[in-house]
Amino acid sequence: MKQVLKSVEDHQDISVILLDLDWFKEVNDSYGHEIGDRVLVEVAQTLLQSLTDETIVSRYGGEEFLIVLPDTKHDTAMIIAEQLRRVIAKHVIILDDDTTFSVTASLGLYTLTHGERNCIKQACETLNKKDASQSLAKPQRIPSYSSKRVNRKIPAVQLPHDICQRLICMADKALYEAKGRGRDQVVSANEMLAAKNNNIEALYGT
């Protein structure tokens, strides 16, 4: 994720999906952990087959998968997430005794738009300038001068060090909402934030 955030173009959005298999504990309890592991493998293969090579897919937790979609706008990411949900629900697990079953997944999605990313960078730049001005205000040791000119490069504005965790946290909030709504669905953190802001505006008449 850090590499994607560093390499993404200024005009590109980044979308993050957190996917959690529903009622996975019941799979382990009913069929055993070996079958549970097999389900995880088959779901992982399904994800890899359904996504492009540019997409980053990883196992994030016990039955959670983290999916990073570089250069993917929110609407496109929602379509991809819904396709993944359907593909997983349709996939049939076949056991050695011909027993079959399927699993469903809940997905939380968050898109960091290029506009929001630039705002975050500007906020970081402002903080860095503030810190720099405060350090300059303190007594400084007088440097020794030489005839050689020292060229100092101004560091490029960076995103916060915890930016990856922030994006995952937003997707996780949407995933939690999907679970609360009954599972086997996709919820967007962006839409949740928009609805919250609309409610605040309606409440205060702004």
MOQUI-V679736 format. One record per residue. N is the residue number from 1. PHI is phi in whole degrees, -180 to 180 (NA if undefined). OMEGA is omega in degrees with one decimal (none if undefined). BURIAL is # if it has 24 or more other ideal C-beta (glycine too) atoms within 12 Angstrom, else .. Layout:
((N;PHI;OMEGA;BURIAL) (N;PHI;OMEGA;BURIAL))
This chain:
((1;NA;178.7;#) (2;-61;-179.5;.) (3;-66;178.4;.) (4;-64;-179.4;#) (5;-65;178.7;#) (6;-76;-172.6;.) (7;-94;-176.5;.) (8;-66;178.5;#) (9;-75;-175.7;.) (10;-60;-175.6;.) (11;-94;-174.4;.) (12;-100;175.1;#) (13;-96;176.1;#) (14;-128;179.4;#) (15;-116;-178.6;#) (16;-127;178.1;#) (17;-121;172.0;#) (18;-111;-174.3;#) (19;-114;-179.3;#) (20;-129;178.6;#) (21;-74;-176.5;#) (22;-78;174.6;#) (23;52;-175.7;.) (24;-67;178.4;#) (25;-60;179.3;.) (26;-68;176.6;.) (27;-65;178.5;#) (28;-63;-178.1;.) (29;-70;-176.0;.) (30;-83;-172.4;.) (31;-117;-179.3;#) (32;99;-176.3;.) (33;-69;178.2;.) (34;-64;177.4;.) (35;-70;176.9;#) (36;-60;176.9;#) (37;-63;179.2;.) (38;-65;177.2;.) (39;-61;179.2;#) (40;-61;-179.9;#) (41;-65;-177.7;.) (42;-68;176.8;#) (43;-66;178.2;#) (44;-60;178.5;#) (45;-64;178.1;.) (46;-62;179.0;#) (47;-64;-178.6;#) (48;-63;180.0;.) (49;-72;-175.2;.) (50;-92;-174.3;#) (51;-115;-179.5;#) (52;-79;-179.9;.) (53;-67;-179.6;.) (54;-73;-178.1;.) (55;-74;178.1;#) (56;-100;179.3;#) (57;-121;178.8;#) (58;-145;173.1;.) (59;-85;-173.0;.) (60;-95;-180.0;#) (61;-146;-177.9;.) (62;-55;177.4;.) (63;-125;179.1;#) (64;-108;176.4;#) (65;-123;178.1;#) (66;-108;-177.2;#) (67;-123;179.2;#) (68;-112;-177.4;#) (69;-112;178.1;#) (70;-68;176.2;#) (71;49;-178.6;#) (72;-132;179.6;#) (73;-75;-173.0;.) (74;-60;-177.5;#) (75;-61;178.6;.) (76;-66;179.6;.) (77;-63;178.0;#) (78;-64;178.0;#) (79;-65;178.6;.) (80;-62;-179.2;#) (81;-62;179.5;#) (82;-66;176.9;#) (83;-63;178.1;#) (84;-63;179.2;#) (85;-58;-178.3;#) (86;-69;-179.5;.) (87;-62;179.7;#) (88;-65;-178.7;#) (89;-65;-178.9;#) (90;-83;-176.8;.) (91;-70;-177.8;#) (92;-104;175.1;.) (93;-89;-179.4;#) (94;-113;-179.8;.) (95;-90;-176.4;.) (96;-62;179.5;.) (97;-92;178.8;.) (98;71;171.5;.) (99;-68;180.0;.) (100;-125;173.0;.) (101;-160;179.3;.) (102;-137;179.3;#) (103;-126;175.8;#) (104;-119;-178.6;#) (105;-139;171.9;#) (106;-108;-175.7;#) (107;-131;173.2;#) (108;-114;-173.7;#) (109;-128;172.2;#) (110;-140;177.2;#) (111;-111;172.9;#) (112;-92;-178.4;#) (113;-74;179.6;#) (114;-64;177.2;#) (115;-66;178.3;.) (116;-66;180.0;#) (117;-64;178.3;#) (118;-66;176.7;.) (119;-63;178.4;.) (120;-64;179.0;#) (121;-63;180.0;#) (122;-65;177.9;.) (123;-65;177.7;.) (124;-65;179.9;.) (125;-64;178.5;.) (126;-63;178.7;.) (127;-64;-180.0;.) (128;-64;178.4;.) (129;-66;178.8;.) (130;-64;178.3;.) (131;-64;-179.5;.) (132;-66;-179.7;.) (133;-67;178.3;.) (134;-68;179.6;.) (135;-71;178.6;.) (136;-71;-179.7;.) (137;-72;179.6;.) (138;-80;177.7;.) (139;-59;-178.6;.) (140;-113;174.2;.) (141;-69;-178.5;.) (142;-71;-177.7;.) (143;-74;175.0;.) (144;-84;-175.4;.) (145;-93;176.1;.) (146;-137;-178.4;.) (147;-75;-178.6;.) (148;-85;177.1;.) (149;-82;179.5;.) (150;-101;178.5;.) (151;-97;178.7;.) (152;-107;178.1;.) (153;-80;176.1;.) (154;-79;-177.2;.) (155;-65;177.8;.) (156;-67;-179.5;.) (157;-68;-177.1;.) (158;-110;172.4;.) (159;-75;178.8;#) (160;-56;-177.3;.) (161;-63;-178.5;.) (162;-101;-175.6;.) (163;-61;179.3;#) (164;-62;-179.7;#) (165;-67;177.4;.) (166;-64;179.7;#) (167;-65;178.5;#) (168;-63;179.7;#) (169;-62;178.3;.) (170;-65;178.4;#) (171;-65;-179.6;#) (172;-67;177.2;#) (173;-63;177.5;#) (174;-69;177.0;#) (175;-62;178.6;#) (176;-61;178.3;.) (177;-67;178.5;#) (178;-62;176.6;#) (179;-63;-178.8;#) (180;-68;-179.7;.) (181;-85;176.4;.) (182;118;177.8;.) (183;70;179.4;#) (184;54;178.1;#) (185;-159;179.9;#) (186;-111;176.7;#) (187;-127;-179.7;#) (188;-100;175.7;#) (189;-67;178.2;#) (190;-63;179.0;#) (191;-69;176.5;#) (192;-63;179.5;#) (193;-65;179.5;#) (194;-63;179.1;.) (195;-65;178.9;.) (196;-64;179.3;.) (197;-65;177.9;.) (198;-65;178.8;.) (199;-65;179.0;.) (200;-65;179.9;.) (201;-65;179.4;.) (202;-67;-177.4;.) (203;-66;-176.7;.) (204;-99;176.5;.) (205;66;-180.0;.) (206;-106;none;.))
